[in-house]
């Protein structure tokens, strides 16, 4: 794989990271709990780097996506059938629900600063996303992602500094874990918006083609650095969003709704805050609306042993079905913020199963050769799974 394609994969993963779900979930976390849940975000960033490193190695060493690797790893027919059904239902159907949040988030941004109704914007955004998926103009997407990442980083980080954060509360939030029945759903949502299960399939597939099988270790190290930088940047942006929301909403006792999300940027941008926030939400939603169907198509096509080339008809059909399902859900009238938070929480609850599948593959010496997980990596991965399972179990117990 050329360096430009490798860089593109990193940007695409970052774009999937920074979507309407991240902006909305982080804003609600800061507005409702102040800095209290920053520890959950730090855990999520740490876990994401470990998990995406494993996904990257599957692509680089195995030269196949996770779904394809699972077929080569699992020989027992019933277990293989379970894997296929899980990937199709969880990633395929789940991405359709996630897609609804992406499209709705982008449309809400534009509808808030224009006189055009939300359903019309949903239609326009869907056409743009469909065009990118069907015709694959990667050059435009890549540069759009660069612009998005830079703008989101600069504006939210500067806005965070303008918000005059309470440093003692910030430090306590970063270092002290506190979970109760009131915040457990938001903790799970923060994890789900950071460790996105479909990114595991997306990254392994993007890195699986066109690589030399010589000098694999330097390629693995280079990708690890890219992952660390990309997800650390995403984490800094998310911390900044939580911080600005904490200073704007939590400190003043204000509630959050779709009409006042941009209030946190007013100290920096003044009267332009609403317009900029709307455009940022649109950009984040559009890029995620493009990546979610692509990731879902990689996962489903691999599970069904279809062609996983984006230009193949079967790939485009699966991606289009996910996009259309998301559009239909977005047009159903579901409340945007509720849909987005539900999608993030569902992501986190799905994560342990996908992570276990990933661990099965990464420890298969026939596929990974000498690049299997170390004992430390396996222990850390199991700890991540245990934490997420414990949070999900606690949530069910509180219900």
N, C-alpha and C positions, 0 to 999 in steps of 0.2 A: 504494500500500500504506500502510496506517495505521502510525503509530509503534508501536502495540502489536504488530502483526504482524511488523514489522521486528525489534523486540526479541525476539519469540518465535523468529524464525529464528536470531538470534545465540545464544540459549540452547540451541536444539536442536542447533546445530553444536557448541557447547561440551560438551553432554552426550554427543554422539557421540565427542568427543575424550577425555573422562574416563570410560572404561569399565574393565571388568576387565582388558582388555589393557594399558592404561596402568599401572594399579596393579601388576599382576603383572610386566610387563616392566621397569618402573622399579625394583621391588623386587629382581628378579634381577640387574639391571645393577649396582645398588649393592652387593648381597651378594657378587657374584662379582668385581667390578672396582673397588670403592670409588668414588672420584670420577673415575676415569680417563676415563669416557665422557660426561661432562657436555658436552664440546664438540659431540658428535653431537646432543645435545638442542638446544643453542643454534642449530646449523645448521638443525635441523628446524623450530624455531619461526620462524626467519627465512624459510625456504622456504615454510612454511605460509601466512604472511601474504601473501607475494607471489602464491602460487598461488590462494588463496581470494579475493584482490582481483580477479584476472582472472575467476574464476567469478562473483563478485558483479556485475562489470560486464556480463558476458554476460546475466545475468538482468535487470538494471536497464535497460540500453540496448536489448538485443535483445528483451526481454520474452518470453524462451523459455529452457527448460533447455538444458544442453549437448547432450544427445542430439538434441533438435529442431534446435538450431543447426547441428550436424554435417550433418544432412540437407540443410539449405539451403546449406551451404558446399561439401560434397563432391558433385561431379556425375558423376565417373567411376564406372560401375556396379560394377566389381570392388572398387574401394577402398571404395565405400559398403557393399557386402556384407561386406567385411572388418571395417569399423567396426561393423556391426550384430552380427556374430558375436562380435566381441571384447567389446562391451558386454554382450551376453547371457551369454556364458560367464564373463568376468572379473568383472563387477559382479553379475550375477544369481546365478550359481553360487558365485562367490567370497564374496558376502555371506551365502550359506547357511552356508559354513564359518565365516565370521566370527561369524554368529549363534549357532552352536554354542558358541563361546567365551563370548559374552555370557550366554547362558542358563545354561551350566555355571558360569560365575563367580558369577552371582547365586545359583544353587542351592547351590554350595559354601559361600557365606557363611552361608546359613540352616541348612544341614545341620550346620555346625560347632558351632552353639549350641543345637540341638534334637535330639530323638530321632527325628525324621522322616527317613526315608531320602531319599537324593539324587534318585532317579527321581520320587518324589512331588513334591518341590519343583520339579523341572524341569517337571512337568505343571502345577502351580499357576502358576508364572511364565509359562508359555506361554499359559495362559488369560487372565491379566492383559494380556499383550502383545497377544494377539489381540483382546481387547475394545477396547483403545485404538486399534488399527489399524482395526478394522471400524466402530467407532462414533465415533472421533475426538474424544474429550473434551479439546480443546486447553487449556481453562481449567485443568483438574486437572494436565495434563502440565506446563504452563508453570510453575505454582507449585511443583510437585515438583522441577523442574529448578533453580529459584531456590534452594530449600532445599538441594539436593544440592551445588550449586556453593559456596554459602556455608559449609556444614559441612565439605566437603572442603578448602576453602581454609584455614579457621581451624585445624582440627585438625592437618593435616599440617604447616602452616607453624609452628605453635606447637611441635609435636612435634620438628620440625627444630631449633628453637632450644634445646629441652631436650636434644638429642642431643650438644651441645657439639662442633660440626664442627671438623675440623682446617682452618683457614683457608688455610694454604699449599697443602695438597693440593687443597682446593676450587678455589683460583685456578688451579693447574696443570691441573686437570681441565677448567676452563672455557676455557683459552687454548692448550692443547697437544693437538694431534690425534695419536693413536697408533693404528695399525691393524695387526693381525697375524692369523694364522690362528685364534687362540684367541678373539678378541673380535669378528671381522667379522660373525658371525651376530647378535650382540647389537646391534652398531651398526646393522645393517639393520633389526632389529626395533624399535629406538628410533625410527628414521625412519618405519617403517611404522605405528607406533602414534600418531604425531604428524601426519604428512601422510597422512590417510586418503583414498584415492582416491574412495570413494563420497561423501565430503563435498563434492567438487567438483560432482557431479551434484545433490546435495541442496541446496546453497546457491543455485546458479544457478536451480533450479526454484522454490525458496521465494520468491525475490526477483523472479520473472518476471511475477507477476500483479498487476493493480490499481494500477500506478504511473502517475503523470502523466508524459508525455513532455516536459514543460516543466521547465526548471531541473534538468537531469540531473546537472550537475557537483556541486551541493550534496548531492544524494542519494548520489553516488558517494563523495564525501569523508566523509559521515556514516557510510556503511557501512564504509569503510576504517578509520575510528577504532574502530567497533564490533569489526571483525575483529582489529585490533591489540590492543585491550583483552582480548577474549575469549581469544585464543590466548596472549597474554602471561600472563594469569591461569592458563591451563592449563599453561604452561611452568613458572611458579613452583611450582605444585602438584607437577608431576613432578620438578622439582629437589629439592623438599622430601622426596618419597618416596625418591628415590635417596640423598639425604643421610642420612635416618633409617636406611635399610637398610645404608648403608656403616658407620655408627656401631654398629649393632646386630649385623649378621651378619659383614661383612667384617673389621671391627676385632677381633672376637672369634673369627674362624675358624669360624663356624657355617654350616651348609648350610641352604638354604631348602626347605620343602615346604608343602603345603596346610594342614598342621596348625599351623605356627608363623609364618605370614605376619603375624599381629597382634603379634608380639613387639616390633616396632619402635615400637609405640605405648605400650608398658608404662611407660616412664619418665614419660609424661604422664598416662595414664589408669589405670595400675595394673591392678587386677583387672577393670576395665570395658573394657580394651583389646580383648579378644576379641569381646565383644558389639558394641562400636561398630564395629570393623573388619568384622564380619560384616554388620551393617546397611548400612555404607557400600558394601561389595562388592555387596550385594543391590541397593541403589539405583542404583549405577553400572551394574550388569549389566542391570537392568530398563530404564533409560532408553536404553541402547545397543541392547537387544533390541527396543525400539520403533522407534528411528530407523533401524536397519540395513535392515529390510524396506521401510520408507517410501522410503529413499534408493534401494534397489534397484529398487523399482517405478517411481520417477521415471525412472531410467536406462533400464530395459528397455522401459517403455511408450513413452518418447520414441523409442527406437531402432526400435521396431516401428510407430511412428506411430499408437499407440493414444491414447486419452484420458488425459491426465496429471493429471486432477482426482482428489484422494484419495477423493472420494465416488463415483467411477465404479466400475462393477462390475469392469471389466478391471483397474483399478489395484488394487483390493482382492484380486482373484484372484492377481495376481503377488506382491503383498506376502505373502499367505497362503502361497503356495507356498514362498517364501523362508523364512518362519517355520517351516513344517512341516518343511522340509528341515533346518533348524538343529536342531529338536527331535529329529528322528531321529538326527542325528549326535551330539547331546548324550547320547542314550540308548544309543549304541553301546558305551559303556564306554571311550572314548578318554580318556587321561590329561589332566586339565584344563590343567595348566601347559604341557605339550607342545603341546596344541592351540592355546592362546593365543599362544605364541611363534611357532608355525608360521604362524598367521593374520597376525600383524604383519609377519613377514618376507615373506610372499607379497604383502602390501599394498605394501611398498616396491619389490619387483621389478616390480609392475604399474604403479607410478606413472609411470615415464618415458613409457610409451605414452599414458596418459591425459593427461599434461602436454603432450605434442606435439599431441594432438588439440585440447586447449584453446588452445594457441598458434595453431593454424591458424584457429580461430574468432575469437580475440581480435584477429587481424590482418586480418580480413575487413572492409574498409571498407563493404561493402554492408550488413552487419549492425550493425557497431559505429560507423559514421560517423566522427566526429572523436575518438572515444574508444578508438581502437585502442591497442596497446601502444607506448610510447616505445622508442627504441633501447636505453636503459639497462635497461628492463624485459625486453626480449627477450634481452639479454645475460645478465642475472641468471637468467632462466628457463632458458636453455640451459646455464648453469653448474650449476644444480640438477640438470637432467637428466643432465649429464655426470658429476657426482659419484655419483649413484645408480647409473647404468649401470656406472661404474668399480667401485663396491663390489660389485655383483652379479657382474661379470666376475671380480673377485678371488676372490669366494667360490667360483665355479665352478672357477677355476684351482686353488684349494687343495684341492678335492675330487679 
